Structures are given as structure tokens and as C-alpha cells.
Amino acid sequence: MSAPQTILVRVTGLDRPGITSDLLSLLASLDAELQDIEQVVVRRQLTLGLAVLVPAGRDLVKELLLFGWERSLDVDFEIVDATPTRHAKRHVITALGPELSPDALARTSGAIAASGGNIDRIHRLSRFPVWSYEFLVEGGDSNKLQASLMDVAVEESIDIAVQPYGLSRRSSRLVVLDVDSTLIRNEVIDLLADEAGCKEQVAALTDQAMRGDLDYADALEQRVALLQGTPVSAVDRVITQMVLTPGAKTFVRTLRRLGYRIAIISGGFTHFTDHLATQLDLDHAYANRLEIVDGVITGRIEGDIVDAKAKAELLESIAEIEGVPLEQTVAVGDGANDLPMLQKAGLGIAFNAKPVLRGVADTTVNVPYLDAILFMLGVTREEVEAADASDTPDNSRAA
């Protein structure tokens, strides 16, 4: 009697309900042992792979060929090693951009191969508002992968993220966002300066601080001093001028559905972060306290300044409050004062950031849609749209 054999079975053809269940029922009737299975459907075309241990004396091939013929499916076979595959260290590589051409994807996959990695799986995450694909890669040197893929990203003008494949990525539960030029498109202090008649001076100091050319705390104190004498009514007018970054509501709503806690930490002012926290139903909001006496901005800040160091410390404090390990946190920002916060988080994302931040963050997103960050977290556009479509009026309001 011949010994049991492990056969790799590949089934391809037009997908329709019942194929997988019928095939597994057939294997069960033949006392075959299923060792592995993977299935993918692209444009209604099925590719189904199974590793099956065939008992001695069973004619599995004949039965499977009949199965395929009756359903107009192609079935082929290959005898393989019975030893289960032991996976080497894996990475998730996400490519994202307004367009992802075959050439860009070819260069991405080529860089993976050149770094010693092997692609196990490619999965499209989105076609709107940007294109994005996720590569599951086995093996390869982490530093080589990062360096070679960053070269491709620069040359192809796309974003590429390299993340370890493991529980930490899939169990992230806290997202912390910068506010100015991240959650909102504006720089609030520049809007206040416009109301105060010192827009140009303040904007120049803001730009220097965000690029890292000027100490953030010093720059903030200089800018706030220029606001001295401005009536508090200017604050209310600026609140009406704040514009959320495209995709911000979708981003927050989707994170809520996934069970994330969401915080904002701003080098701006509590008047504006409190408004945003209420508007978006955020869990935590921290910012500087603008001193106002008798309805007038004094030109001073109350208490400690929320600078770069404070942002990182607040991230750590929020994570502790929420009981979330730092490796399961995500931080998003755009300026030099966000750098320590991004470095402290498990995943630091530079969002349309200044050069000083782009070069050191874990990954960058350079498209103007905040919800594109969801794709870096492995969420697909179809999942977002399906959740939106299934919302009842009450759920929509709560989200």
C-alpha cells in the first residue's frame, strides 16, 4: 500500500457560491486531511489553493478532476513536501499614491526582491481617494527594505510604508493627531494674527518653527505677544474659519468603529481644540491656554507650553490612561515639534510634513486626504464604504 501524500491543489475559474463548500465536503468524504487553504477572487475569477494530505489507497485526483469538469473549473495538482511552511520574519508594505502605475508597482516589487524579500500576497486596499496596495512580504533585511523602498517612493512620487507584520500593527488602539495643518488645513495662530493685524510677522515665525529653524516655545511666545490687545471676539471668528482636512470626518468615524481612542495634541490653543473635540467626539484634547483678561488677549500663555517634548509626554500619558502599550499607538503630525511624539509612538506618520519630519518618521503620507492614513493601517476603502452604508440614522449621528 502506498504511503499518504501531500498534494497542492489549485482551482481556478469563474467564482460563484458553493465552490469552496462543495470542494471541502468532497475532501471530507475521501478522508483527506486539509493542511492549508487560501483563496482570492479578482474580478469574479477564483484562485483557490489547498494543501491536502491524501490517505493511502484514495484516488483523490480522479475525484477532483470530475469536480472541476462538472463546474467548468480548472484543477491541477502537484505533490509537495509534507513539512508545514515555517515563515520567516514578515513585513507589511503599503504603497499609496494618486496613481500607482505598473512601472511604480514593478519597481516596488523589484526593490522587495533585491532586498531578499519574497511577496506572499498582494491586496488592493483602495482606488479612492487614492490608490493603495498592501504587500505581505516574507524575509528580507529590514534596513535594506526600508532604504530601497524609500528610493522608489522618492523617484516615483508615491508613499511607501514598511511595517513589521504582527499583533502590534493589527491591535493598534490609540491615534494621536496634531491639529494645525494635520486635522485642520489652517494654522490657527495665523488666523488670529490676521484678526490682530500682524499676519505677516506671525506667519514668518510659524514657518521657521515648523521647519525646526526656531525653537518652538520661543517662537510661540513671540507670536502670542504680537496678539496682545486683540478682543476675544476674534477667537470666535477664527473658530468659524477652521477647515477640516479632507477625509477627517471619515478618518475619525472609521477609527471609532474599529474601537480606537482618538486624541489631539496641539501647540495651538484650547479654545480651538475644545471645539474640535466636541465637533468630532474625540476622547482627549490638549493645547496651550491663551490668557484672556477682561475680554482681551493679554499676549501671554497660562501654564506650561505644549512644545515638542510635552507632546511626546502627553502621548505617553494618554496611552497610560487608556491602558494602551506604546507600540500599539499611532501618531500623526506635520512639523518639527511633532517629531518626539512620532518617535515615541508605535507608528509615526508624517502627514504632508516639513522635510525635517519626512526624513525620520516611520512613514509619510503626501496626499491631501486624512482618511488615506486608514490604508496604512490595513483598512480597505470597501470596508469604510460598507460601514457607512450600513449606518442607521442614530449610528451615523453617534459616529
Secondary structure, DSSP 8 states (H G I E B T S, - for coil): ----EEEEEEEEEE--TTHHHHHHHHHHHTT-EEEEEEEEEETTEEEEEEEEEE-TT--HHHHHHHHHHHTT-EEEEEE--SS------EEEEEEEES---HHHHHHHHHHHHHTTEEEEEEEEEESSSSEEEEEEEEE--HHHHHHHHHHHHHHHT-EEEEEE-SHHHHT--EEEE-TBTTTBSS-HHHHHHHHHT-HHHHHHHHHHHHHTSS-HHHHHHHHHHTTTT-BTHHHHHHHHH--B-TTHHHHHHHHHHTT-EEEEEEEEEHHHHHHHHHHHT-SEEEEEEEEEETTEEEEEEESS---HHHHHHHHHHHHHHHT--GGGEEEEE-SGGGHHHHHHSSEEEEES--HHHHTTSSEEE-SS-GGGHHHHTT--HHHHHHHHHH--HHHHHH-
